[in-house]
Amino acid sequence: MSTVNNKSAVASSTVTRDLRELDKGTDNIYESLVVMGKRANQISNNIKEELHQKLSEFASANDNLEEVFENREQIEISKHYEKLPKPTLVAVQEFLDDKIYYRNPAKEAKEL
């Protein structure tokens, strides 16, 4: 099962966003961007790791050229991952849906 569970909820292309929506949780657009960027990196790393695990099943010590081009399962797996929404789009949607837990220790120290 892929890391991106709810593919239909995430836009498949770039969407114009209202900046005022992006800083609701943090009161700072730049802090929001950092949170979304870090989450996008996590998602990207998870997808990359998952893809490498699936493709490693097809690796053999003595691949010849015909085997590489004829492996339909490997091609289908790669196509599936290419169709997934981009990690940045998933991260933005998760942030807007309040599905990302984040904290800022500097802010917490000021409040005490």
Summary of the structure (lengths in Angstrom):
residues: 112
radius of gyration: 18.8
end to end distance: 43.1
largest distance: 65.7
contacts: 241
relative contact order: 0.19
helix: 62%
strand: 0%
